[in-house]
Amino acid sequence: AQSVSQHNHHVILSEAASLELGCNYSYGGTVNLFWYVQYPGQHLQLLLKYFSGDPLVKGIKGFEAEFIKSKFSFNLRKPSVQWSDTAEYFCAVKGTYKYIFGTGTRLKVLA
Amino acid sequence: DTAVSQTPKYLVTQMGNDKSIKCEQNLGHDTMYWYKQDSKKFLKIMFSYNNKELIINETVPNRFSPKSPDKAHLNLHINSLELGDSAVYFCASSPGQGQRTDTQYFGPGTRLTVL
């Protein structure tokens, strides 16, 4: 069965700290992988996506993610977080017919 | 220009009522989706339409009926609303779920509160 798991449900960091959010997926075919961000009270916005090629993808707002096929992982990273990064982060995989989302990681950045 | 729009943004109603949420996309996409996000932020696919045809129906109660008059619109009608229907409903669209580089774009959401 296709699934996505995000291990960190809540993360609290101070400004300027480095961030890494874990995402593991289970899918047997060719995967398309995504990270979305949902700021408080807003809709989901695309941060970055991976289809093929360079496994290190760069997105908006200084975020990047690395696809490691052998580990079925697509972890999100940012070298130095800001208070404005406080949000919910969702990893998603596109299977044959639908997108499957992880349960989300709530990030709180303390000023 | 708003890419994916939903109306209304907020909806407060009594149990047992029937209500509709509308979604429109101006991106020229072929595929549209409805998701339900519960109070724990869990995002669950409900329906997906490709060129006005239903392709995903994720064991949603038949009180929920999607309608796609054309590929730019996907409306959601809910009959006999229940307390458990309270959630944020997101519409999304993508160029085409069969495309290799398909990517979803989300609307602003409709917060439904059933009293």
Interface residues (C-beta under 8 A of the other chain):
Chain A: N32 F34 Y36 Q38 Q42 H43 L44 Q45 L46 K49 F51 E88 F90 A92 K94 Y97 K98 Y99 I100 F101 T103 G104 R106
Chain B: Y33 K40 K41 F42 L43 I45 S48 I55 I56 F90 A92 Q97 R100 T101 D102 T103 Q104 Y105 F106 G107 P108 G109
